[in-house]
Each structure stands twice: as C-alpha cells, then as structure tokens.
Amino acid sequence: MSYLRRLILAMCLAPLFATHAQSQTPRQPVSLIYIYHTIDQTTHLVVWLEQVSYTFSVLSNECYSLSHGFTHIAISEKENPTSLRIYDFRDQSLLSELPWQSIWPYPCEFWFNRTPSDRLTILLSDDYSRVVTFDTTIGREVEPIIPCLPSLSFDLEALPGILIANPMYITIPNSDLVIYQRCLDDLGNLADMSINCSDEQWVLYNPVSQTDLEILQNTPNGLTQLEGRPSLTELYFSVSPFGHYVSYPIDSGGKMVYDILNDRYLETSSILPLEASNLMSKDVLWSPDETRFVFSIRPTWDADSTFVVFNLNTNTTQALLGQYRSRTWEWAWFPDSQALAVITGDNRQLYRLGLDGTQTLIAENVERVFTYYPPPQ
C-alpha cells in the first residue's frame, strides 16, 4: 500500500470512528453506533440518534462506506463490481447508482469525506495519485478537496519545559487550552532523545496568553502536585466531551476531577473506598451530558469487572448490574447518558446496562461500539 493511500485513508476514516469529542455546538445529536454480524455473515450497522435507531444491512459479498453524519451509505460488490450505489441510510432509499468504470480498478477503495456535504472519494488507477469525488447531495462529480493533516493551534515547542523528544499533552475541546507534562529538571536540550524527566508537573496552560491556569493537584487537600510521577502519562487524563472537566488517577487512590470552566476541584471522596479492596481502572468514560463518568473495578486481575458510575453533581457512585470481562475500548454511552453499552463474552454480546438497574442483551457477534460526537457547526 502506497504512502499516499495510507495517508488519505487515515485522514478520512479516523475521524468517523473517533470516540473523543471535538465539539462546540453539535450539528446533530450525539449518536451510539454498533456493528454486528449474523450467521450468514451479513453486516448490520445500527445508529442510535437520541431515542430512535436506524439499521442498514450489508451482504457478505459487499463493502460499504458510511457518511460522517450517518445520512448516506455507499455500497458495492467486493469482487467484479458492477456499480456503486448510494442510499439514504435512514429510509434505505436508493439515491443514485454509478456504473463501475475501468478507471476504478480497486473494489472497496471508496469512502466518504468529512465535509459539510457528503462527498464520496473513489481511488483511480493512476498509482493512487488521483481520485474522483462525487457530491451525493447534487449527484455529480466535483473537484476533490485536497486532504490535509490536522494542525495544532499552538507551537508545541513553545510550551515551557515540555520534553520535545517525548512530548506528553492533551488538547482541550472547545478551547485553546492544553494540559501537558512540564519537566522541572535542568536538562538543557529538551529535544535530546536520550533525556528522561525525573521531576515533572502536569499543567493546564493557555498558549495564547502564555500563562499557567493550574498545576494539577495530586491529593484532595491540594498540598502536593503531580510531581515525580513518571508512570502518569497523557493516556490517564480523560477530558469530558465538550472540555468542561478533566479526570485523572491520583497516588492516594481514587480519582481527581478538575472543573476547567469554574477553576475548582470537585468532591470525589465516594470513589476512594472502592479502591481499598479492588483494582480500579485508570481509564474513565464520560457521559455525553458530562454529568457522569464510568470506570471498572475488580477484586483481582483475573476476575470479571463491575462497572461503576460516578455522579459529579451528587458525589455518589452506582454499580451497574452484572459482571463483565471487557476492555475499555468496548464500552460506550448511549446518547441520553442513561445507559452504558458493553461488549463482552466469547460471542461478543452487546449489553445495555441502564442506570435504572436494567440489563438488556441487544445483539451478538458485535464488531465494535462507540459514541459519536458530531463536529461543530
């Protein structure tokens, strides 16, 4: 596979399946998407928009691309394709059918771009260096939009004390802010690949005004900071979908939650007792309404996990019904923030775990599940 092809695919496909928010005011409601297979190898794509779900089925001999806003789906045969068909995803009506052409020699090499209108890109035969683009809204070929890599809104090297050779940072959605690891050692050349930082802070920083907004605390009483924590990486910081809060694990146990908008730490004392007799996941998954997050606990490494929901408004925890053997990337919130979707078991069952104590099997042979946050307007 050529470098250009990999680059284009990565830029066009990755945003669709991203689970982290980059939103301001949503263009459409938050969605839950899951994909499962039946015994005849048919692929079923299910999209939950608020309280309504839409399903589209794709046969085993077909390949597909789903548009970023879940309004269109393009389908063609995997072998000896005769046409490329574009459907309305929600009412399943056929919108247009493009006869397969000799200059499209690569079955399944087509995808929807992340653009205001749904544009479908198809690879041509000229060594992947040219593409043809159809606008599904107007039903004709248009000039392709040249893809470009996303760029940071700040100069990474301008962050004071960042270890350039191994930078650790998290950008905050809906703002210009960044959380990053600042090295306090006098190391000289921070771009030296052989340098390791032994004394650091995690800082909430405004690159525009070049000011520290907060040195993140490591204990509830705020007497110490996140210093001397080489094991704490950017992977353990979890920012809420619209950038209001950040959560991270702390030395004394439990989790800290910093309210970015109101410059305060929230009370999380109800989490601490759970860690006394359990192993607690460092990762958390924020609800779409930013009022809760979920994490897992288990008594031993080889035990099943129990999912626990923390309520920011009440400083209370709630264990969801059942125990599961599941990994963090196999959890997702339903759009209404009232239930968790979890893949578990040998048959990859998808369960809905409701905050009301219900437990419902939704589907089996599920490939993946994720919460989708639409891009800003």
N, C-alpha and C positions, 0 to 999 in steps of 0.2 A: 504494500500500500504506500503510495507516494506521500511525501511530507505535506504537500498542499491539500491532498484529500483528507488526511488525518486532521489537519488544522481546521478545515471548513466543517468537517463533521463534529469536531469537539465544540466549536463555537455555536453551531446551530442546534445541536442536540442537548448539550449540557444544560442550558437554561430551562428546558422543558421539564427535566427531571430533578431540578434543584429543589431542596426542601427548606432552604432558608429564605426568609423574606428579604426583599429589597424594595419595599413598597412605601408609598406615601398614602394617597387615597386610592383604594382599589378600583380598577376599571370594571371589575366584576366580582362576585362573591368568592371567598376562599373556597377551594374545592378539595375533596378527597378522591384520589384515583387509585384503583387497584386493577390488576390484570391477572386473569386466571385462565386455566386450560381445562377442557373437558376430555373425556376418554378418547374421542375421535381427533384429538389434537387441535380442535378449534380454539382460537384465542378470543377471549371476551374482555373487552375494555369497558370498565364501569367508571363513570364520573358522577360524584355526588355534588350537586350545587344546592347549598342550603338544605332543604328537606326533599329535594327531587333528585332522582338518579336517572341516568341515561346509559344504555348499554348498546355497544356495537360489536358484532361478531365477525371475526376474520377467519377464513378457512385455512387449513394447514398448508395448502399449496399457494397461499397468498402472503404478500408482505404489505406493510402499511406505514403510513406516517400520519400522526395526529397533530393538528394545528395547535398553536400555543394557547389559543383561547378556547379550545375544545369546541369549535364551531364546525370544522371540516375534518374529513379524513380522506386520505388518498390511498388507493388500493390497486395492486397489480399482481400478476402471477409471478412466482419465483423462477419458473422456467418457461422459456418460449412465450414471453408475454405478448398479448395481442393489443392491449390498451391500458391506459392509466385512467382510472375512474375516480372522480372526486364527488363525495357525498356530503350532505348536511349531516353532521354527527348526531344531532338530537332527534330529527324526524326521519333520518335514514333515506331521504330522497336523493336520487342521483342528480347532481347539478351539471356535470359535464363529463364527457368521455373523450380522452385524447388518444387517437390511434398511435400505437407504438411505432417508432421510427427507427431507421437503421442507424441514425446518429446517436441513439440511446442504447448502447450495447450492453449496459450493465443493469440487469434486473435488480430491483430493490434499492438502487442508488438514487433515491429521491427523498426529499424532506421539506417540511415547512419551516420557513424562517420566522424569527421573532420580529415581526414588523407590524405596523398599525393595520395593514390589510394582509390577509393571509396569502403569502407568496410561496409558491412551490418551486423548489430548485431541483433540476434534473442534471445529472452529470452527462457530459457529452464524451465522444470517443477520442478527443484530441489529448490523450495522456492526462486526463483530469484537469487540464488547464483552462477549460472553458465550461460554462454552464448555461443552461437555458432556464429562464424564470417565467412562470405563469402566475398571474394575479387571479386568484379564484373568484374574486368579487366581480371583476369585469370580464373574466373568461377569455383572456388573450395574453399573448406573450408581452412581457415588459422588459425594460432594461434591468439587469440584475443589480442588486445592491451589493457593493463590494464589502465583504465581511471584515471587521476589524476587531482586534483584541480589546477587551475592556481595559481601561487605564485607571490608575488610582487618582484620586482628586488631590493628592499631595505627593511631595517628593519623599520617598521612603528614607533616603539618606539624610534628610533634614530633621528627622526625629532625634532629639538629643539622646545620645548614649545607646542608640539601637545597635545591636550586633549585626552589621551589614552582611557578614559572611553567613549568618544563620538567623535571619530576622523572624521574630515571633510577634504577630499582631493580628487584630481583629477590627474590621471596619464596622461602624455602627450605622444600620439602615436609617434613612430619612434624616441624615445629618452629615456634617463634615468631620465628625469625631472619630478617634481611633483609640483602641486600647492596645498597648504594646509593652514588651519587656524591655526595660531600661537597664543597661549594665552599669553598675556603680564602680566597677574595677577601673583602675587607671591602666588601660590596655594599649593605648597608643593607636595602632592601626586596627580599627574595628572591622575592616574588610579582610583581615587575615584569616584564612580558612582554619588555621591550627589553633585559634584562640577559643577558649571556653570561658564563659562568665560564671564566677562563683558567688557573686553578690549582686542581686538584682531587685528591681521593683517592677510591679505592674501598674502602669499609669494610664489614666483616662486623659487624653491630650487633645487640644484643639490646634490643628496645624495652621489654621488661618490666622488666629491671634497669637500662635506660638506660646500658649500657656498651658500649664498643668491644671486640670479641673479636679482631679482626685488621684491620690496614691491609694490604691485599693487595699482595704484592711484585710488582715488575716485572722482576726479574732473578733467576736461580737462586741467586746468592750473598746475596740479600736486602739489598744495600746501598742500593738505591733503591726507591721506591714508585711506584704507578701515579699519578703526578702529571704535570700538563701533557699529558694525553692526551685532547684534545677529540674525537679520532676513535674512541676506545674507548667504545662505548655498551653499554647493558644487553643488546643483541642478541648481543654476542660472549661473554657469560658463559653457560656451559651447566652447569646443575646436574644431577647424576645423579638417576635416577628416584625414589629414596627419600631424597634430601637428604644423602647421605654426603659427596659431593665436589662441587667446582666447578672447571671448566676455563676458561681464557681465554688468548688470544694475548698475547705479550709483544714488547717493542721489539727485543730481541736475536735474535728468531727462535724458532720452536718454540712450545711451549705450557706453561703452568704448571698444576699440579693441586694444589689445596689440600684436604687431608683435614679436613673440618669437625669430624667426631666426635673425632678424635685431635689436633687442633690442630697440624698439621705439613704441610710441603710434600713431595710425592712426587718421586722422581727421574724426570725425563723427558728425559734427555740423548740418548736414542736418536732422538728426533724431530728434533733440531736439524740433523743432516747432510742430511735430506731437503729442507730449505728452501734449501740452498745452490744447487741447480740447478733448483728447481721453484717454482711458485706454489702456495701451500698455502691451503686453505680455512680461514677463521677459524672456521667452524661445526664442531662435532663432534656426534656422535650416540652417546649412551651405550647400552651393552647393558643388558638388563633385570636381569642379575645384578650390575651395577655393577663388573665386573672389567675391562672394556674400553671403549674408545670408538673410533669410526671417523671419519676425515676423508678428504679427497681432495687429490691433488696432480696437477699437470700442468706440462709444461715451458714452455708458452706459453699465452696467453689463449685462442687458438682451437684448442687441442689437446684430445683426449679426456682424461678423468680416470682416474686409478688410485686405487682405494680402499685405504687403509692402516688397519690395526687396531693400536691401541696397547694393550699389556697392562700394567695397573697393577702387577701382582704381580711381573713379571719385568723391567720397563723395556725391553721389546723391541717392535719394530714388525714387522708382517707385511703385505706387499702381496697383495691378493686377485687372483685370476686375472681377466685381461681388462681392457680399457679401455672407458670408457663416457662418453657425453655425457648427463649427468643433473644435475638440480638437487637441492639439499639436501632439499627437501620431498618428493622422490621416492625417498628411502631409508627403510628401516625394518628393525629387527631381528626375527628370528624369536624366539619366546618362550623357546627354550632357550639363547639367546645364542651359538649355534654357527654362525650364518649370517646374511647380510645379504640383504634383498630390495631390488632396484633396478629402477626403471622407466627404460627407455632406448629410443632409436631412433624412426624415423618411425611404426612400427606399435605403439609404446608396449609393447614386450615387457617382461615381468616376469621377471627372473632371480633365481635363488637362488645366492648366492656363499658357498660354505661355507668355514669356517676350515680344513677338511681339503683345500683346493685344488680342490674340485669346482665346476663351473659348470653350472647346470641351467635351461633355459627352462621356466617354469611356465605362462605364459599370454600372450596378445597382446590388444591393444586394451584395456589396463588403464586405468581411470579414475583410481584413486588407491590408495595403500597406506599403512598406518600401523600403529604399535604401540599397543595399547590397554592402559592400566593401570587396573584396577578401583578404584573408590572405597574408602576404608577402611570397616571394619565399624562 
